[in-house]
Amino acid sequence: MDIVKLDQLFTDLVQAPPLESNQCVRFNPLTDLSWGDLYSDCCIRIAASKRISTRDVFCLLSDLSVELPVCDLRLDRGLLNIRLPEKITSLLWISRPLIYQQEQTRQYSIFIAPPSSTVSAWGALRLASLGLVQAAVLLQLGITARIWIGADLYTPNKLCHIIDIFRELLNSPVQSGYSNADLEEVIKGLVQAGKGEYVHLWMFSNSLPTATFQSIYKEYIQVNELVRFNCPGENWLKGFDPVIKFESFIEKDVSELKSLLVYLCSPSPAAELDFAVPFQKEAANLIWFVRSLIERLNRVTEGGAGKDAGLDRIPAEDLMLVRRYRYLPRIFALAGLGGEIHQFIRAYTDCLCRSARFLNNPDFRIRFEKIKHFEYESNIATGVRNAISHMLGPDSLFV
């Protein structure tokens, strides 16, 4: 049972009586797996079209899906959560797409709003970094996005082009150059001209007057699922150390700039950032953490298969590690398709930390040194290494 088949089963259910809805169901992985494995917003969309409650939709789907191979259905804040059987979420690597066909065939545009007078240069760079990372993920998925940074248009088709844009922003920070009226017209024009394509808006909370933004949201965004926007909180944008200057980073090499770009996108509040971290060999430097982990995984996978062990002997923590990696590729895809950068970085960091704990387990290290580790441990190490390699590829920002 993969996500595509699950989608089709539920789509058939919602299109049959008594719901008879034309909605297409889409499942995505939950980042908090205590609530299940996958979620869909189909209950919200069906409830809106049928003018009934999400609870009524959920009850109908629960009654209709009794024959499906699922352990649990749950409604959480209008979202349909689903937990797959344990045998599916154990050591088997389920095949599922990173992206759906219709997601890959559309055009993508990313607009990064210019800073207002109350936003620091570092805050503006941090917002721009989210758009650049989103474009880098889309490239990894085979999609080239157009990027507007203020009035400047870029169409990077290689990761090195995105790093060049980032270096350019360090050398020449984004300037405002727009009045509120100008910015309103630019956003309206972008959304209207982009009918049939995905448009993602990265905004500051004060990019537009509240009434103006609410009007745009109601008229263009709320009614069009292809238009999305993100507006990071004030704590994420404000609180940088004013002593730190852009000039100190301009001459960094490509690898160091990748680390800095990813670090700027971390979910951490601005006041907690330490600009020494992207250039240090420590776990907080995500790029270094990935590289060091892959080296360790390679040593394990080259060390032989080890002894056999049944599934009943696999610790719950190790099963959870596999389960989380299984859903990471789709979460990675959503970082590009939906701008869910923070969700991906949290999930990715969690997976890496769990992998490190797996490798650091004293019992495992003793068994590995004596070549007496279990076969499932070699399988997990191989699966984790392959998941990272296949998901990110050789020309990735995150490795």
MIRO-322002 format. One record per residue (C-alpha): residue in one letter; x, z, y. Coordinates in nm, 4 decimals. Layout:
% residues N
R r       c1       c3       c2
R A        X        Z        Y
...
This chain:
% residues 399
R r       c1       c3       c2
R M   0.0000   0.0000   0.0000
R D   0.1662  -0.1139   0.3240
R I   0.0394  -0.0974   0.6802
R V  -0.0844  -0.4582   0.6794
R K  -0.3064  -0.3988   0.3746
R L  -0.4300  -0.0724   0.5221
R D  -0.5176  -0.2525   0.8458
R Q  -0.7102  -0.5174   0.6559
R L  -0.9043  -0.2649   0.4469
R F  -1.0176  -0.0717   0.7531
R T  -1.0885  -0.3902   0.9500
R D  -1.3185  -0.5007   0.6667
R L  -1.4910  -0.1609   0.6794
R V  -1.5588  -0.1646   1.0531
R Q  -1.6848  -0.5238   1.0449
R A  -1.9323  -0.4511   0.7633
R P  -2.2631  -0.2604   0.7974
R P  -2.3440  -0.0127   0.9374
R L  -2.0747  -0.0437   1.2067
R E  -2.0630  -0.4256   1.2248
R S  -1.7900  -0.4146   1.4883
R N  -1.5603  -0.7036   1.5765
R Q  -1.2707  -0.4631   1.6355
R C  -0.9383  -0.5271   1.4624
R V  -0.7878  -0.2025   1.3318
R R  -0.4196  -0.1312   1.3955
R F  -0.2276   0.1619   1.2472
R N   0.0953   0.2991   1.3933
R P   0.3149   0.5877   1.2731
R L   0.2609   0.9384   1.4055
R T   0.5699   1.0976   1.5576
R D   0.4442   1.4433   1.4567
R L   0.4012   1.4036   1.0805
R S   0.2282   1.7403   1.0483
R W  -0.0856   1.5490   1.1537
R G  -0.0489   1.2766   0.8911
R D   0.1439   0.9529   0.8550
R L  -0.0387   0.6920   1.0627
R Y  -0.2915   0.6774   1.3454
R S  -0.5321   0.4251   1.4945
R D  -0.7386   0.4221   1.8130
R C  -1.0151   0.2242   1.6392
R C  -1.2641   0.5135   1.6641
R I  -1.2245   0.5211   2.0434
R R  -1.2648   0.1444   2.0792
R I  -1.5606   0.1216   1.8404
R A  -1.7304   0.4206   2.0052
R A  -1.6975   0.2542   2.3467
R S  -1.8414  -0.0773   2.2256
R K  -2.1241   0.0827   2.0238
R R  -2.1934   0.3607   2.2758
R I  -2.1715   0.6325   2.0143
R S  -1.9322   0.9254   1.9789
R T  -1.5913   0.9006   1.8139
R R  -1.7074   1.1733   1.5743
R D  -1.9961   0.9499   1.4577
R V  -1.7557   0.6590   1.4004
R F  -1.5181   0.8867   1.2106
R C  -1.7969   1.0175   0.9851
R L  -1.9041   0.6625   0.8987
R L  -1.5463   0.5571   0.8214
R S  -1.4934   0.8697   0.6098
R D  -1.8033   0.7865   0.4055
R L  -1.7038   0.4216   0.3657
R S  -1.3389   0.4837   0.2729
R V  -1.3876   0.7093  -0.0303
R E  -1.2416   0.4436  -0.2583
R L  -0.9257   0.3927  -0.0524
R P  -0.5969   0.5397  -0.1815
R V  -0.5650   0.8021   0.0897
R C  -0.5332   1.1768   0.0648
R D  -0.6740   1.2735   0.3983
R L  -0.8516   1.1351   0.7043
R R  -0.8599   1.3378   1.0246
R L  -0.9898   1.2899   1.3784
R D  -0.7593   1.4238   1.6497
R R  -0.8525   1.3683   2.0151
R G  -1.0429   1.0557   1.9184
R L  -0.7597   0.9100   1.7091
R L  -0.8068   0.8371   1.3400
R N  -0.5161   0.9992   1.1537
R I  -0.4404   0.9096   0.7943
R R  -0.2117   1.0708   0.5386
R L  -0.0867   0.8556   0.2526
R P  -0.0489   0.9886  -0.1035
R E   0.2716   1.1807  -0.1697
R K   0.3837   0.9273  -0.4291
R I   0.3818   0.6645  -0.1542
R T   0.5731   0.8816   0.0898
R S   0.8443   0.9956  -0.1513
R L   1.1511   0.7860  -0.2357
R L   0.9847   0.4444  -0.2265
R W   1.0780   0.2363   0.0764
R I   0.7459   0.0794   0.1725
R S   0.7732  -0.2747   0.3063
R R   0.5927  -0.3108   0.6372
R P   0.6371  -0.5292   0.9431
R L   0.8211  -0.4192   1.2504
R I   0.5729  -0.6189   1.4574
R Y   0.2506  -0.8073   1.3973
R Q   0.2457  -1.1838   1.4396
R Q   0.0312  -1.1822   1.7539
R E   0.2711  -0.9325   1.9131
R Q   0.5684  -1.1597   1.8511
R T   0.4086  -1.4814   1.9761
R R   0.3041  -1.3560   2.3223
R Q   0.5125  -1.3626   2.6387
R Y   0.6351  -1.0320   2.7833
R S   0.6946  -0.9364   3.1457
R I   0.8413  -0.6057   3.2646
R F   0.8029  -0.4964   3.6266
R I   1.0121  -0.2078   3.7608
R A   0.8803  -0.0791   4.0914
R P   1.1264  -0.0405   4.3807
R P   1.1907   0.3190   4.4906
R S   0.9978   0.4901   4.7652
R S   1.1726   0.6863   5.0388
R T   1.1315   1.0128   4.8442
R V   1.3078   0.8860   4.5300
R S   1.6846   0.9238   4.4970
R A   1.9116   0.6379   4.3940
R W   1.9620   0.8100   4.0581
R G   1.5857   0.8415   4.0106
R A   1.5453   0.4698   4.0813
R L   1.8255   0.3864   3.8368
R R   1.6673   0.6057   3.5718
R L   1.3321   0.4271   3.5999
R A   1.5111   0.0905   3.5866
R S   1.6966   0.2043   3.2747
R L   1.3641   0.2461   3.0918
R G   1.2712  -0.1150   3.1648
R L   1.6163  -0.2378   3.0590
R V   1.6045  -0.0449   2.7317
R Q   1.2557  -0.1809   2.6657
R A   1.3902  -0.5337   2.7172
R A   1.6831  -0.4593   2.4830
R V   1.4449  -0.3464   2.2082
R L   1.2324  -0.6589   2.2558
R L   1.5462  -0.8710   2.2184
R Q   1.6181  -0.6927   1.8914
R L   1.2657  -0.7926   1.7811
R G   1.3317  -1.1559   1.8711
R I   1.1428  -1.1502   2.2032
R T   1.2932  -1.2416   2.5411
R A   1.1175  -1.0649   2.8282
R R   1.1177  -1.1466   3.1968
R I   1.2224  -0.8475   3.4070
R W   1.1341  -0.7930   3.7707
R I   1.3409  -0.5214   3.9366
R G   1.1771  -0.5066   4.2748
R A   1.1834  -0.8654   4.4011
R D   1.4647  -0.9793   4.1681
R L   1.3783  -1.1682   3.8487
R Y   1.5996  -1.1607   3.5371
R T   1.5574  -1.3269   3.1978
R P   1.8265  -1.1730   2.9750
R N   1.8533  -1.3317   2.6301
R K   2.1478  -1.1260   2.5043
R L   2.2289  -0.7569   2.5069
R C   2.5412  -0.8245   2.7136
R H   2.3172  -0.9694   2.9869
R I   2.1204  -0.6436   3.0007
R I   2.4439  -0.4450   3.0291
R D   2.5500  -0.6801   3.3120
R I   2.2229  -0.6057   3.4948
R F   2.2834  -0.2336   3.4483
R R   2.6362  -0.2659   3.5882
R E   2.4947  -0.4646   3.8808
R L   2.2477  -0.1831   3.9550
R L   2.5336   0.0674   3.9518
R N   2.7217  -0.1505   4.1978
R S   2.4201  -0.2270   4.4175
R P   2.1322   0.0237   4.3801
R V   1.7734  -0.0983   4.3988
R Q   1.6336  -0.1061   4.7521
R S   1.2668  -0.0760   4.8399
R G   1.1991  -0.3846   5.0509
R Y   0.8223  -0.3609   4.9927
R S   0.5431  -0.2165   5.2002
R N   0.2493  -0.0658   5.0106
R A   0.0449  -0.3773   5.0833
R D   0.3252  -0.6055   4.9599
R L   0.3685  -0.4065   4.6393
R E  -0.0059  -0.4094   4.5766
R E  -0.0135  -0.7888   4.6057
R V   0.2930  -0.8296   4.3819
R I   0.1371  -0.6194   4.1052
R K  -0.2000  -0.7932   4.1329
R G  -0.0314  -1.1325   4.1264
R L   0.1811  -1.0420   3.8254
R V  -0.1164  -0.9130   3.6273
R Q  -0.3412  -1.2056   3.7181
R A  -0.0741  -1.4699   3.6552
R G   0.0130  -1.3127   3.3218
R K  -0.3229  -1.3582   3.1526
R G  -0.2627  -1.3844   2.7793
R E   0.0795  -1.2185   2.7990
R Y   0.1922  -0.8579   2.7838
R V   0.2720  -0.7062   3.1225
R H   0.4383  -0.3659   3.1434
R L   0.4592  -0.1806   3.4751
R W   0.7157   0.0957   3.5318
R M   0.5990   0.2892   3.8381
R F   0.6789   0.5948   4.0464
R S   0.3956   0.8407   4.1028
R N   0.3998   0.7518   4.4730
R S   0.4661   0.3782   4.4399
R L   0.1162   0.3161   4.5726
R P  -0.1460   0.5321   4.7457
R T  -0.3660   0.7033   4.4881
R A  -0.6817   0.5166   4.5888
R T  -0.5028   0.1801   4.5737
R F  -0.3586   0.2466   4.2299
R Q  -0.6931   0.3690   4.0956
R S  -0.8528   0.0475   4.2173
R I  -0.5850  -0.1669   4.0490
R Y  -0.6075   0.0395   3.7307
R K  -0.9851   0.0064   3.7090
R E  -0.9910  -0.3655   3.7893
R Y  -0.6850  -0.4943   3.6022
R I  -0.5348  -0.2399   3.3622
R Q  -0.8233  -0.0481   3.2078
R V  -1.0055  -0.3656   3.1044
R N  -0.6996  -0.5511   2.9715
R E  -0.5179  -0.4133   2.6664
R L  -0.2268  -0.6492   2.7375
R V  -0.1416  -0.4674   3.0626
R R   0.0266  -0.1285   3.0326
R F   0.1979   0.1064   3.2715
R N   0.4233   0.4110   3.2583
R C   0.4743   0.6650   3.5329
R P   0.7409   0.9280   3.4454
R G   0.6931   1.2803   3.5752
R E   0.8621   1.4220   3.8822
R N   1.0921   1.6496   3.6780
R W   1.2255   1.3473   3.4934
R L   1.3103   1.1614   3.8153
R K   1.4193   1.4401   4.0507
R G   1.6906   1.7044   4.0278
R F   2.0110   1.5006   3.9941
R D   2.3416   1.6405   4.1148
R P   2.3959   1.4574   4.4480
R V   2.7752   1.4847   4.4080
R I   2.7769   1.2293   4.1246
R K   2.8304   0.8767   4.2569
R F   2.7545   0.5428   4.0934
R E   3.1051   0.4174   4.1694
R S   3.2570   0.6431   3.9048
R F   3.0770   0.4490   3.6285
R I   3.1068   0.0859   3.7410
R E   3.4400   0.0214   3.5647
R K   3.3339   0.1743   3.2323
R D   3.3543  -0.0565   2.9304
R V   3.0480  -0.2027   2.7562
R S   3.0326   0.0670   2.4885
R E   3.0421   0.3437   2.7495
R L   2.7762   0.1743   2.9619
R K   2.5504   0.1483   2.6549
R S   2.5879   0.5218   2.6034
R L   2.5131   0.5919   2.9707
R L   2.2075   0.3635   2.9722
R V   2.0582   0.5290   2.6631
R Y   2.1428   0.8758   2.7970
R L   1.9581   0.8052   3.1230
R C   1.6495   0.7165   2.9156
R S   1.6489   1.0444   2.7252
R P   1.3356   1.2603   2.7620
R S   1.5431   1.5396   2.9217
R P   1.4513   1.6443   3.2783
R A   1.6906   1.5162   3.5443
R A   1.8209   1.8649   3.6252
R E   1.9409   1.9099   3.2644
R L   2.1522   1.5928   3.2472
R D   2.5291   1.6287   3.2095
R F   2.7038   1.3018   3.2940
R A   3.0071   1.3906   3.0850
R V   2.7931   1.3682   2.7677
R P   2.7698   0.9852   2.7369
R F   3.1483   0.9679   2.7130
R Q   3.2038   1.2537   2.4679
R K   3.2090   1.2703   2.0883
R E   2.9087   1.4976   2.0448
R A   2.5580   1.4770   1.9024
R A   2.3983   1.4681   2.2484
R N   2.5659   1.1279   2.2937
R L   2.3191   0.9328   2.0813
R I   2.5359   0.6216   2.0401
R W   2.8355   0.8211   1.9147
R F   2.6071   1.0276   1.6898
R V   2.4744   0.7127   1.5187
R R   2.8195   0.5640   1.4635
R S   2.9662   0.8827   1.3203
R L   2.6647   0.9292   1.0934
R I   2.6926   0.5752   0.9551
R E   3.0599   0.6387   0.8723
R R   2.9651   0.9517   0.6786
R L   2.6802   0.7752   0.4980
R N   2.9155   0.4955   0.3956
R R   3.1469   0.7478   0.2299
R V   2.8556   0.8926   0.0313
R T   2.7203   0.5558  -0.0822
R E   3.0679   0.4463  -0.1919
R G   3.1127   0.7635  -0.3968
R G   2.9160   0.6588  -0.7047
R A   2.5573   0.7063  -0.8154
R G   2.5838   1.0680  -0.9276
R K   2.3620   1.2451  -1.1816
R D   1.9954   1.1662  -1.2306
R A   1.7255   1.4053  -1.1051
R G   1.3478   1.3861  -1.1230
R L   1.1290   1.3702  -0.8133
R D   1.0094   1.7236  -0.8819
R R   1.3617   1.8500  -0.8096
R I   1.3895   1.6882  -0.4671
R P   1.3692   1.9490  -0.1877
R A   1.0806   1.9126   0.0574
R E   1.3251   1.8774   0.3477
R D   1.4845   1.5713   0.1848
R L   1.1447   1.4146   0.1165
R M   1.0545   1.4662   0.4819
R L   1.3782   1.2928   0.5834
R V   1.2827   0.9831   0.3834
R R   0.9266   0.9946   0.5118
R R   1.0407   1.0022   0.8745
R Y   1.2839   0.7144   0.8328
R R   1.0102   0.5094   0.6700
R Y   0.8089   0.5047   0.9931
R L   1.0998   0.4793   1.2362
R P   1.1125   0.0941   1.2453
R R   0.7551   0.0712   1.3745
R I   0.8218   0.3451   1.6314
R F   1.1286   0.1440   1.7349
R A   0.9112  -0.1664   1.7736
R L   0.6636   0.0246   1.9908
R A   0.9500   0.1208   2.2234
R G   0.9655  -0.2482   2.3093
R L   0.6038  -0.3534   2.2663
R G   0.4501  -0.0520   2.4397
R G   0.7348   0.1005   2.6393
R E   0.7325   0.4122   2.4187
R I   1.1023   0.4766   2.4833
R H   1.0853   0.8558   2.4894
R Q   0.8821   0.8698   2.1681
R F   1.1386   0.6532   1.9899
R I   1.4385   0.8503   2.1167
R R   1.2745   1.1766   2.0065
R A   1.1920   1.0348   1.6619
R Y   1.5344   0.8714   1.6256
R T   1.7173   1.1886   1.7278
R D   1.5063   1.3924   1.4864
R C   1.5918   1.1524   1.2015
R L   1.9627   1.1648   1.2843
R C   1.9640   1.5455   1.3005
R R   1.7849   1.5673   0.9652
R S   2.0394   1.3235   0.8200
R A   2.3251   1.5375   0.9492
R R   2.1695   1.8489   0.7934
R F   2.1339   1.6585   0.4653
R L   2.5046   1.5661   0.4699
R N   2.6127   1.9125   0.5884
R N   2.4336   2.0981   0.3090
R P   2.7106   2.3083   0.1458
R D   2.5766   2.2581  -0.2082
R F   2.5627   1.8823  -0.1618
R R   2.9154   1.8698  -0.0185
R I   3.0548   2.0630  -0.3156
R R   2.8713   1.8382  -0.5636
R F   2.9823   1.5258  -0.3783
R E   3.3489   1.6276  -0.3822
R K   3.3234   1.6804  -0.7599
R I   3.1196   1.3568  -0.8010
R K   2.8358   1.5643  -0.9434
R H   2.5774   1.4947  -0.6746
R F   2.2327   1.3788  -0.7828
R E   2.1269   1.0158  -0.7965
R Y   1.8425   1.0765  -0.5509
R E   2.0995   1.1986  -0.2957
R S   2.2884   0.8694  -0.3217
R N   1.9570   0.6843  -0.2946
R I   1.8608   0.8771   0.0179
R A   2.1999   0.8141   0.1794
R T   2.1760   0.4427   0.0969
R G   1.8194   0.4231   0.2249
R V   1.9042   0.5987   0.5517
R R   2.2092   0.3793   0.6106
R N   2.0109   0.0627   0.5372
R A   1.7198   0.1768   0.7545
R I   1.9511   0.2201   1.0530
R S   2.1398  -0.1050   0.9877
R H   1.8349  -0.3228   0.9215
R M   1.6317  -0.1770   1.2058
R L   1.8962  -0.2017   1.4748
R G   2.1181  -0.4888   1.3662
R P   2.4711  -0.5775   1.4804
R D   2.3906  -0.6501   1.8478
R S   2.1841  -0.3409   1.9215
R L   2.1832  -0.1010   2.2123
R F   2.1343   0.1960   1.9797
R V   2.4371   0.1594   1.7538
